[in-house]
Amino acid sequence: MIHREKVKSLLETNEFNREVTVMGWVRTFRNNQFIAINDGSCMGNIQIVVDFNNTPDELLKRINTGAAIAVKGTIVESVGKGQRVDIKADTIEILGDSDPDKFPLQPKKHSLEFLREIAHLRFRTNTFNAVFKVRHALAFAIHQFYNEKGFVYMHTPIITASDAEGAGEMFKVTTLDLDNPPRTEDGKVDFSEDFFARSANLTVSGQLEGELAAMAFGQIYTFGPTFRAENSNTTRHLAEFWMVEPEIAFADLEDNMNLAEEMLKYLIDYALKNCKEELEFLNSRLLEEEKSKPQNERSELSLLDKLNFCLNNDFERITYTEAIKILKSSKPNQKKQFKYLIDEWGADLQSEHERYLVEKHFKKPVILTDYPADIKSFYMRQNEPDELGRNTVAAMDILFPGIGEIVGGSQREERLEKLTERMEKMNIPQEELWWFLDTRRFGSAPHAGFGLGFERLVLFVSGMTNIRDVIAFPRFPKNAEF
């Protein structure tokens, strides 16, 4: 194929009056003379100037929105407003036609709901060009951050026989004939006849396997897909999503918080420096959206302000117990404006409570620690009972403006006796996790880790409001399209 130049480099060039070849997709075609094309290398389009008097009508009729074309011509300084360079076309070749009566992405504003229905085409819009460039940058920055700190990247299993959270909301993996599965004598499905000779699921977390590796390498991280069969249709939940899960040996809760705060600031800083064009576009898009909202519903901070807000503030660190006191005496709680009122210690905090602490009370990101043991997972390290005899664990959640919890983690329970007692209490079968318990039998050491929901990070950094808009092909209840 002929060497082509990217739109991005041509828009930045200072070398005029030279012959170039550019290929891309038609965004608009005006007056049978001006074609705006985009090749995905940047958000900007380059304008092609057509000599329509000397271009066959049959060709002009095929230059429709969405068509792929190749243009050979001369790059010149633009005489029009709004662009610095044009390409004066010598030849135009249609590489792929696009029927204007059927192509759904016409040059007008489309709703995000509509674009979700055509997720296979929404990448071609400026909004999703920006979102997925930001997603790419954040994924790259995660690997760079941990590589610079000497972490080992581990690929933990996608198919597993364990439920790391004890939640039970998992997708089954089977090769059995679902119309006629083999049965045991008591009538249950006989998974000994299945591919793995046991019940298997899609993973909800790589943490437990990550702990095994941390006990050898000292510090590791996982970054891969995870799955929850939770019947949730909120703007913050997906059935398939990506998780970043570091595990560090010889570390306590404070080391864990320090690593998580450092990581989040690194990622936000990387996006601000490397996605300027995309973030400025998304910032403007959000400001435009805000104008249509009532004044009391508008955000106090623009997207760029929000990102710098997290970058420039030390995260506030408070205990769950302190948070409950603040929330109980808060105006929204006293005036019964919270959907879930806080009336006693032990309540599981909801997104509205988390956002109140961040956006209204402290006005900075918040790390909550030392949650009640009863609302947290079995593997979290048990603290000594507090002055009222209440049991807490060395857990931590990081709360961000507009989103609530973005990171959840803990110091892990390294004491075998304490861990097995907790598993017994929570009805978690020890025989299934014998390999996990071996880390506490042989050379156990204090260690800690956390999970970052990658899509929630992209949601925050891009300013999008629905998590289905920051993953290429969203999976959620009743939907597995594309």
Secondary structure, DSSP 8 states (H G I E B T S, - for coil): ------HHHHHH----SEEEEEEEEEEEEETTTEEEEE-SSSS--EEEE--GGGS-HHHHHH--TT-EEEEEEEEEE--SSS-SEEEEEEEEEEEE---TTT-S--SS---HHHHHHTTTTGGGSHHHHHHHHHHHHHHHHHHHHHHHTT-EE----SEES--TTS-----EE--S-TTS--B-TTSSB-GGGSTTSS-EEE-S-SHHHHHHHHHHHSEEEEEEEEE------STT--SEEEEEEEEEES--HHHHHHHHHHHHHHHHHHHHHH-HHHHHHHHHHHHHHHHTS-GGGS-SS-HHHHHHHHHHS--EEEEHHHHHHHHHTSHHHHTT-SSS---STT----HHHHHIIIIIIISS-EEEEEEEGGGS-TTB-B----TT---EEEEEEEEETTTEEEEEEEEB---HHHHHHHHHHTT--GGGGHHHHHHHHSS---EEEEEEEHHHHHHHHHT-S-GGGSSSS--BTTB---
